[in-house]
């Protein structure tokens, strides 16, 4: 008879018990600020399904959810979850014979307070077939409390961030990373990156206010935002001159006597140390200023001049360039990084600004704009508030979403524009996002605040009315983003053949191949880096990055490369590149699936195995694979037993 030595992988996960799975998310007593619940638990051996129960009571007499789930260890659920409620959940395994294992311990979580009471946002879904779907995230400055929230296509609030960080979301990238500004520790820690659980992943330096308009992570892993930069400058001559003269200023357009501030672009590392700075006073002339929008009247009351009011930037890795929107100059500037040299400026003609002859594409007529972006097709996209469009040639001030192309750094071509109706004119704030279905999501403060989804043919297919103000006055909805889900970090790791077998609990390798399945369970394309190492070098040391599209799975196969041992301590680690806070680590013992005596692992026992065994004995180097009788020694007795196995 041929004996098989089959081995196991035994998990030593943190807090693991061998009676039942640990409930990982939501963790016990967790306070959540969302109603789309992500459930996660540890893998259990021999399972064909998991039975998950959710209830308002620890007795589970009236369950909200009683669901059998195939072998994955993740599920998201949102039906019947209400704000300001306490919930209990538990889990048990279902085996192949349909019997149930032991229940896990009971875990509870509490849902916090809604910021909208699910009554604020009203939805008009005009064209379901052409609607992008998904969720919408909005950052709001309307009231005295800064807030951000996510709602579904029906207007139901599913996530908010107000009490934990007071965050105004000003950017969310293609991997689901969240960035924004907060005043909770003003002027410190005003630039933030958080996750949907409200955990702070990065914050700006102490005593250095980061402008609330835009904060991002750039491709090199550092962070970038605006910081106010001051320098004394002249008070230009205008209708406001007498007011300043009355305060004792010369107000002659020459004397540098009044504090101006612009926005420097600053780069910080992970520890909030400043790495790079672009100072606008070194690149822009103070002969350029707003003479039409009332900013100098505001300066009289503020005792300082808001020169640029830069509100957006886009970092382009391909060209190593930064695009900047300077609202009060009605200017888009492209600068070289890291030299800081200006490549071009789009802005008003010389009729309206001193440096107008240096501007390109003045015919675009943009004014007081927001949300500059570079699209994948090389076009630029922005929200043109149009505060000065009545001065630049239009009959009235109009707001629009504008996509255009800069050609040869010298002239522009309009690709697409959507002019908002007068009642939705947005004198401040606003944004636009290009969606996966080729529609555009437009955010305007007009009419009490709206988000519109508009097709390329300029048909409105969806209208979310925020109802933030009375009498349809302009609101404070800063930006809106369409997102696929609120759990971009959702992914699972499953080990094949994790069973309770003849030699105990573990993974029984088939054909000496370790199989691990990685599932991206988020709506975002994600990158993962993983490593596999082991103490006895059964497997090649591996450090690899993989890419998974939304809701897809990849199987990782690791072949045994070294047969000097039956077992080894395995360390498998995986890190989501853009959500490293949710990295996972698995340590276990693995044993080869091998026929006793098959020294060369070719699936048969023959004279070749005897020759290898003789060499092992002669070399006097112990090998567990060559220890046929399991006595801890390689000697003639192993050779005799191997010959007997062959003869038998």
C-alpha positions in Angstrom: 0.0 0.0 0.0 1.2 3.5 -0.8 1.0 5.9 2.1 0.3 9.6 1.5 1.8 12.4 3.5 -0.7 15.2 3.0 -0.3 18.5 4.8 -2.2 21.4 6.2 -2.1 25.2 6.4 -3.0 26.2 9.9 -4.0 29.8 10.3 -2.7 31.9 13.2 -4.8 34.9 12.4 -5.0 37.6 15.1 -7.7 36.6 17.7 -8.6 33.5 15.6 -10.5 30.7 17.4 -10.9 27.3 15.9 -14.5 27.0 16.9 -15.9 29.7 14.8 -14.9 32.6 12.6 -14.0 36.1 13.9 -16.3 38.8 12.8 -14.0 41.5 11.4 -16.3 44.3 10.0 -18.2 45.9 11.5 -16.2 45.3 14.7 -18.0 45.0 18.0 -19.4 48.3 19.3 -18.4 50.2 16.2 -20.1 53.5 15.4 -20.8 53.9 11.7 -21.7 56.9 9.7 -23.2 54.9 6.8 -26.1 52.5 6.1 -24.4 50.5 3.3 -22.9 47.9 5.6 -19.8 45.9 4.7 -19.6 42.6 6.6 -16.3 40.7 6.7 -15.2 37.6 8.6 -12.4 35.0 8.7 -12.5 32.0 6.5 -13.7 28.7 8.1 -12.5 25.3 7.0 -14.8 22.9 5.1 -17.4 25.6 4.5 -19.7 25.5 1.4 -21.7 28.5 2.6 -22.0 30.9 5.5 -25.3 31.8 7.3 -25.4 35.4 8.4 -28.1 36.9 10.6 -28.8 40.5 11.3 -31.2 41.8 13.9 -32.3 44.7 16.1 -32.2 42.3 19.0 -29.4 40.1 20.5 -32.0 37.3 20.7 -32.4 37.2 16.9 -36.1 36.4 17.2 -37.0 38.9 14.4 -34.2 39.0 11.9 -33.7 41.8 9.4 -31.5 39.5 7.4 -31.1 35.7 7.4 -28.9 34.9 4.4 -26.8 32.0 3.2 -23.7 33.3 1.4 -21.4 31.3 -0.9 -17.8 30.8 0.3 -16.8 34.5 0.0 -16.0 36.3 3.3 -17.5 39.6 2.3 -21.0 41.0 1.7 -22.5 44.5 1.6 -26.0 45.1 2.6 -28.1 48.3 2.7 -31.8 47.3 2.7 -33.8 48.0 5.9 -30.8 49.7 7.6 -31.9 52.9 9.3 -30.0 55.8 10.8 -29.8 56.1 14.6 -30.3 52.3 15.2 -28.4 49.6 17.0 -27.9 46.3 15.2 -26.6 42.8 16.1 -25.0 40.2 13.8 -23.6 36.7 13.9 -22.4 34.0 11.5 -22.1 30.3 11.3 -20.7 27.8 8.8 -22.8 25.6 6.5 -21.1 22.3 5.6 -21.5 20.1 2.5 -24.1 17.9 4.2 -26.1 21.1 4.9 -25.4 20.9 8.6 -24.6 24.0 10.6 -21.6 24.8 12.7 -21.4 26.8 15.8 -22.5 30.4 15.9 -19.9 33.1 16.2 -20.0 35.4 19.1 -22.6 38.2 18.6 -21.2 41.5 17.4 -23.1 44.9 17.4 -22.8 48.2 15.7 -24.6 51.5 15.8 -25.6 53.8 13.0 -25.1 57.5 13.7 -27.2 60.6 12.9 -28.3 61.5 9.4 -27.5 65.0 8.2 -30.4 65.2 5.8 -33.1 63.0 7.5 -33.5 61.5 4.0 -35.8 64.4 3.2 -33.4 67.1 1.8 -32.5 65.7 -1.6 -35.3 65.4 -4.1 -34.7 63.4 -7.3 -36.1 63.7 -10.8 -35.0 60.7 -12.8 -35.9 61.7 -16.3 -34.2 59.0 -18.4 -33.4 55.7 -16.6 -31.8 54.1 -19.7 -29.2 56.9 -20.1 -28.6 57.4 -16.3 -25.1 56.5 -15.1 -26.4 55.1 -11.8 -24.3 54.7 -8.7 -24.1 57.0 -5.7 -23.5 60.8 -5.5 -21.1 62.5 -3.0 -21.5 66.1 -2.2 -19.5 68.5 0.0 -21.6 71.3 1.5 -20.8 74.8 3.0 -24.3 76.1 3.1 -24.9 76.0 6.9 -22.7 76.9 9.8 -21.4 73.3 9.9 -19.3 72.0 7.1 -20.4 68.5 6.0 -20.2 66.0 3.2 -22.7 63.2 2.5 -23.5 60.5 -0.1 -26.9 59.7 -1.4 -28.3 57.1 -3.8 -30.2 57.6 -7.0 -33.4 58.0 -5.0 -32.0 60.7 -2.7 -31.6 58.4 0.3 -28.5 59.4 2.4 -26.1 56.5 2.8 -23.0 58.1 4.3 -22.0 61.4 5.9 -19.1 63.0 7.5 -19.8 65.9 9.8 -19.1 65.2 13.5 -16.0 63.1 13.1 -13.9 65.4 10.9 -16.1 68.2 9.8 -14.9 67.4 6.3 -15.7 69.3 3.1 -14.9 66.8 0.4 -13.2 68.6 -2.4 -11.8 65.7 -4.3 -12.2 61.9 -4.7 -9.9 60.2 -7.1 -10.4 57.2 -9.4 -9.4 54.7 -6.7 -11.9 56.0 -4.1 -9.5 58.0 -2.0 -11.2 61.0 -0.2 -9.7 64.4 0.3 -11.0 67.6 1.7 -10.7 70.5 4.2 -11.8 70.9 7.8 -12.0 73.8 10.2 -12.1 71.7 13.4 -8.5 72.4 14.3 -8.1 75.7 12.4 -5.5 76.7 11.2 -3.9 73.3 11.8 -4.8 70.0 10.1 -7.1 71.7 7.7 -6.1 69.5 4.8 -7.2 65.9 5.3 -7.5 62.5 3.7 -9.9 60.1 5.3 -11.6 56.8 4.6 -15.4 56.2 4.8 -15.0 55.1 8.4 -13.8 58.6 9.2 -10.3 57.5 10.0 -7.7 60.2 9.2 -5.1 58.9 6.8 -3.2 62.1 6.4 -3.5 65.7 7.7 -1.5 68.8 7.0 1.1 70.5 9.2 0.5 72.3 12.4 -0.2 76.1 12.2 -0.2 76.1 8.4 -3.6 76.6 6.9 -4.3 74.6 3.8 -6.9 76.3 1.7 -10.2 74.3 1.8 -10.7 74.5 -2.0 -8.4 71.6 -3.1 -6.2 68.9 -1.6 -5.0 65.8 -3.5 -2.5 63.0 -3.4 -0.2 63.2 -6.4 1.3 60.2 -8.3 4.6 60.2 -6.4 2.7 59.5 -3.2 3.0 63.0 -1.7 0.2 65.5 -1.1 -0.5 68.8 -2.7 -2.7 71.8 -1.8 -2.9 75.6 -1.7 -1.4 77.7 1.1 -2.0 81.5 1.4 1.0 83.6 0.6 1.2 87.3 1.6 3.1 90.2 0.1 2.4 94.0 0.2 1.2 95.5 -3.0 -0.4 98.7 -4.4 -4.0 99.7 -4.2 -5.0 100.2 -7.9 -6.9 103.3 -8.8 -10.6 102.8 -9.3 -14.0 103.7 -7.9 -12.9 102.4 -4.5 -9.8 104.7 -4.3 -11.5 107.3 -2.1 -12.5 104.7 0.5 -8.8 103.6 0.9 -7.6 107.2 0.9 -10.0 107.9 3.8 -8.2 105.2 5.7 -4.8 106.8 5.2 -3.5 104.9 2.2 -2.0 106.5 -0.9 -4.2 104.3 -3.2 -2.1 105.6 -6.2 -1.6 102.2 -7.9 2.1 102.4 -7.2 2.9 102.4 -3.5 3.3 98.9 -2.1 1.2 99.5 1.0 -1.6 96.9 1.3 -1.5 93.2 2.1 -2.2 91.0 -0.9 -2.5 87.2 -0.6 -2.4 84.6 -3.3 -2.2 80.8 -3.2 1.1 79.0 -3.3 1.0 75.4 -4.4 2.7 73.3 -1.8 3.8 69.7 -1.8 4.1 67.7 1.4 5.3 64.2 2.2 3.4 61.6 4.2 4.6 63.3 7.4 3.4 66.7 6.4 6.9 68.0 5.7 7.1 70.6 3.0 8.8 69.3 -0.1 8.1 71.9 -2.9 6.5 75.3 -3.2 5.3 77.4 -6.1 5.0 81.1 -5.1 2.7 83.1 -7.4 4.3 86.4 -6.5 7.5 85.1 -8.2 5.6 84.2 -11.5 2.6 86.6 -11.8 2.7 90.3 -12.0 0.6 92.4 -9.6 -0.4 94.5 -12.5 -2.9 91.8 -13.1 -5.9 92.0 -10.8 -9.7 91.9 -10.8 -11.1 95.3 -11.8 -14.7 94.2 -12.5 -15.9 91.6 -9.9 -15.9 93.7 -6.8 -12.9 92.2 -5.1 -11.4 95.6 -4.2 -14.6 96.6 -2.5 -14.3 93.5 -0.5 -10.7 94.3 0.3 -11.8 97.5 2.0 -13.8 95.6 4.5 -11.4 92.6 4.9 -8.2 94.7 5.3 -6.5 92.4 2.8 -6.8 91.7 -0.9 -7.8 88.2 -2.1 -5.7 88.5 -5.3 -6.0 85.1 -7.0 -8.6 83.0 -5.1 -7.1 79.9 -6.6 -9.6 77.1 -6.2 -8.4 74.0 -8.2 -5.4 72.3 -9.7 -4.7 69.2 -11.6 -1.4 67.4 -11.6 -0.5 65.7 -14.9 2.1 63.0 -14.4 2.6 62.4 -18.1 3.8 65.9 -18.9 4.9 66.7 -15.3 2.8 69.8 -15.3 0.2 71.4 -13.1 -3.0 73.2 -14.2 -4.2 75.9 -11.9 -7.5 77.7 -11.7 -7.2 81.3 -10.4 -10.8 82.5 -10.0 -10.3 86.2 -9.4 -7.9 86.5 -12.4 -10.3 84.4 -14.6 -7.1 82.5 -15.5 -6.1 78.9 -16.1 -2.3 78.5 -15.9 -0.2 75.5 -17.0 3.1 75.3 -15.2 6.1 73.0 -15.5 6.9 70.8 -12.5 9.2 71.1 -10.7 10.7 74.1 -12.3 7.6 76.2 -11.9 8.0 77.9 -15.2 4.8 79.0 -16.9 4.0 77.1 -20.1 0.8 79.1 -20.9 -2.0 81.1 -19.4 -5.6 81.2 -20.5 -7.4 84.4 -19.5 -9.0 87.7 -20.5 -7.7 89.7 -23.4 -5.5 92.8 -23.0 -8.7 94.9 -23.0 -9.5 93.6 -19.6 -6.1 92.7 -18.0 -2.6 94.0 -18.2 -1.0 90.7 -19.3 -3.8 89.9 -21.7 -1.4 89.8 -24.6 0.3 86.9 -22.9 -2.9 85.0 -22.6 -4.0 82.4 -25.1 -7.6 81.4 -25.9 -9.2 84.6 -24.6 -12.1 83.9 -26.9 -13.2 81.1 -24.6 -14.5 83.9 -22.3 -14.2 81.9 -19.1 -14.5 83.9 -15.8 -14.4 83.1 -12.1 -14.2 79.4 -13.0 -13.8 76.3 -10.8 -12.7 72.6 -11.0 -10.1 72.5 -13.7 -9.3 68.9 -14.8 -7.3 67.1 -17.5 -9.3 64.2 -19.0 -7.8 61.0 -20.2 -8.4 62.2 -23.8 -6.2 65.2 -23.3 -9.0 67.7 -23.1 -9.5 70.1 -20.3 -12.8 70.2 -18.4 -14.0 73.0 -16.0 -17.0 74.7 -14.5 -17.2 78.3 -15.8 -19.2 80.3 -13.3 -19.4 83.2 -15.8 -19.6 86.0 -13.3 -18.0 88.4 -15.8 -19.4 86.9 -19.0 -21.8 89.9 -19.3 -18.7 92.1 -19.4 -16.8 89.8 -21.8 -19.5 90.0 -24.4 -22.5 88.0 -23.3 -25.8 89.7 -22.7 -26.1 88.2 -19.2 -23.8 86.3 -16.8 -24.1 82.6 -17.7 -22.7 79.5 -16.0 -21.6 76.5 -18.1 -19.7 73.2 -18.1 -16.9 73.5 -20.7 -14.7 70.9 -22.3 -12.0 72.2 -24.6 -8.7 71.3 -26.1 -5.5 73.3 -26.1 -3.6 72.8 -29.4 0.1 73.5 -29.7 0.0 75.5 -26.5 -1.3 78.4 -28.5 -5.0 78.2 -29.4 -8.1 76.3 -28.2 -11.1 74.3 -29.6 -14.3 73.9 -27.7 -15.3 70.2 -27.7 -18.5 70.5 -25.6 -20.3 72.9 -23.5 -23.6 73.0 -21.6 -25.1 76.3 -20.6 -27.1 76.2 -17.4 -30.5 77.9 -17.5 -30.7 81.3 -15.8 -32.3 79.9 -12.6 -29.4 77.6 -12.1 -26.7 80.3 -12.6 -23.9 79.6 -10.2 -22.1 82.8 -9.1 -19.8 80.8 -6.8 -18.6 77.2 -6.3 -19.6 74.5 -8.8 -18.0 71.6 -10.6 -18.3 69.1 -13.4 -17.3 65.4 -13.7 -17.0 63.3 -16.8 -18.7 60.0 -16.2 -18.0 56.5 -17.3 -21.1 56.5 -19.6 -19.8 59.6 -21.3 -22.3 61.8 -19.5 -21.4 64.8 -17.4 -22.3 65.4 -13.7 -22.7 69.2 -13.2 -22.8 70.7 -9.7 -24.3 74.2 -9.4 -25.3 76.3 -6.4 -28.2 77.8 -8.4 -31.8 77.1 -7.5 -31.0 76.1 -3.9 -28.3 73.7 -5.2 -28.5 71.1 -7.9 -26.6 68.2 -9.4 -27.5 67.4 -13.0 -26.5 64.5 -15.2 -26.3 65.6 -18.8 -25.7 63.6 -21.9 -23.2 64.6 -24.6 -26.3 65.6 -26.6 -27.1 68.0 -23.8 -30.2 66.2 -22.5 -30.8 66.2 -18.7 -31.4 62.6 -17.6 -31.2 63.1 -13.8 -31.7 66.1 -11.6 -30.9 66.1 -7.8 -32.3 69.2 -6.1 -30.5 69.7 -2.8 -33.0 72.2 -1.4 -30.3 73.8 0.7 -31.8 77.3 0.8 -35.2 78.9 0.9 -36.6 80.7 -2.1 -34.1 78.9 -4.4 -31.3 81.2 -3.4 -27.7 80.2 -4.2 -26.6 77.4 -1.9 -23.2 76.2 -0.7 -22.8 72.8 -2.4 -19.2 73.0 -3.3 -18.7 69.9 -5.5 -20.6 66.7 -6.4 -19.0 63.4 -7.5 -20.6 60.3 -8.8 -19.1 57.2 -7.1 -19.7 53.5 -7.6 -19.6 52.5 -3.9 -18.6 53.7 -0.4 -16.2 50.8 0.3 -13.3 51.1 -2.2 -11.2 49.0 0.2 -13.5 46.0 0.0 -11.5 42.9 -1.1 -11.2 39.3 0.1 -8.5 36.6 0.3 -9.5 33.0 0.1 -7.3 29.9 0.4 -8.4 26.9 -1.6 -8.8 23.5 0.1 -8.8 24.8 3.6 -10.3 21.8 5.4 -10.4 19.6 8.4 -8.6 16.5 7.1 -6.7 13.5 8.3 -3.9 15.5 9.7 -6.0 18.3 11.2 -7.2 21.7 10.2 -5.5 23.4 7.3 -5.1 23.6 3.5 -4.4 20.3 1.8 -2.3 21.1 -1.3 -3.3 19.3 -4.5 -0.4 18.6 -6.9 1.8 20.7 -4.5 0.2 23.9 -5.7 -1.0 26.6 -3.3 -4.0 28.4 -4.6 -5.0 31.9 -3.3 -7.9 33.9 -4.7 -8.0 37.7 -4.5 -11.4 39.3 -5.1 -11.8 43.1 -5.7 -15.3 43.6 -4.2 -15.4 47.3 -4.8 -16.7 49.4 -7.7 -13.2 50.8 -8.3 -10.3 49.4 -10.3 -7.6 48.6 -7.6 -4.0 47.8 -7.4 -2.6 45.3 -4.9 0.9 44.3 -4.0 1.4 40.9 -2.3 4.3 38.9 -1.0 4.8 35.2 -0.3 7.8 33.9 1.7 8.5 30.8 3.7 11.2 29.6 6.1 12.2 26.4 4.2 12.2 28.0 0.7 9.5 25.7 -0.6 8.3 28.6 -2.8 10.1 31.2 -4.6 10.1 34.5 -2.7 7.5 36.6 -4.4 6.7 40.3 -4.4 4.3 41.2 -7.1 1.7 43.9 -8.0 -1.7 42.9 -9.6 -4.5 45.0 -11.0 -8.1 44.0 -10.6 -11.1 45.6 -12.3 -14.2 46.3 -10.3 -15.9 43.1 -8.9 -13.4 40.7 -10.4 -11.3 37.9 -9.0 -7.8 36.6 -9.7 -6.4 33.2 -8.7 -2.7 33.1 -7.6 -0.9 29.8 -8.1 2.3 29.0 -6.2 4.1 25.8 -7.2 6.5 24.0 -4.8 10.0 24.6 -6.1 12.0 22.9 -3.4 11.5 19.4 -2.1 13.9 19.3 0.8 11.1 19.5 3.3 7.6 18.4 3.8 6.6 21.6 5.5 7.4 25.3 5.9 6.1 28.4 7.7 4.4 30.6 5.2 3.9 34.3 5.3 1.4 35.9 2.9 0.8 39.6 2.9 -1.3 41.8 0.7 -1.6 45.6 0.6 -4.2 47.5 -1.5 -1.9 50.2 -3.0 -4.4 53.1 -2.5 -6.0 51.8 0.7 -3.0 50.5 2.6 -4.8 50.9 5.9 -6.7 47.7 5.0 -3.7 45.5 4.4 -3.9 41.8 5.5 -1.4 39.3 6.7 -1.7 35.5 6.9 0.8 33.2 8.6 0.4 29.4 8.5 2.1 26.0 8.2 2.0 24.3 4.8 2.8 20.6 4.1 3.4 19.1 0.7 0.9 16.8 -0.9 3.2 13.9 -1.6 3.3 10.1 -2.0 5.6 8.7 0.7 8.9 7.9 -1.1 8.4 10.1 -4.2 11.6 12.0 -3.6 11.6 13.8 -6.9 7.9 14.6 -6.9 7.2 13.1 -10.3 4.1 11.2 -9.1 5.7 7.8 -9.2 8.1 5.8 -7.0 10.9 4.1 -8.8 14.7 3.6 -9.0 15.2 7.4 -9.5 13.9 8.0 -6.0 16.2 5.4 -4.6 19.2 7.0 -6.2 18.2 10.4 -4.8 17.7 8.9 -1.3 21.1 7.3 -1.4 22.7 10.7 -2.2 20.8 12.3 0.7 22.2 9.6 3.1 25.7 9.9 1.7 25.6 13.8 1.9 24.6 13.5 5.5 22.1 16.4 5.1 18.7 15.7 6.7 15.7 15.9 4.5 12.2 15.3 5.8 11.0 14.2 2.4 13.7 11.4 2.5 12.8 10.3 6.0 10.6 7.5 4.8 10.1 5.9 8.3 9.6 9.3 10.1 12.3 8.6 12.7 14.1 11.9 12.2 17.2 10.4 10.6 18.1 9.7 7.0 19.9 6.3 6.9 19.9 2.8 5.4 16.6 2.0 7.1 14.9 4.7 4.8 16.5 3.1 1.8 15.3 -0.4 2.8 11.7 0.9 3.4 11.7 2.7 0.0 12.8 -0.4 -1.8 10.1 -2.4 0.0 7.5 0.1 -1.1 8.7 -0.2 -4.7 8.6 -4.0 -4.6 5.2 -4.0 -3.0 
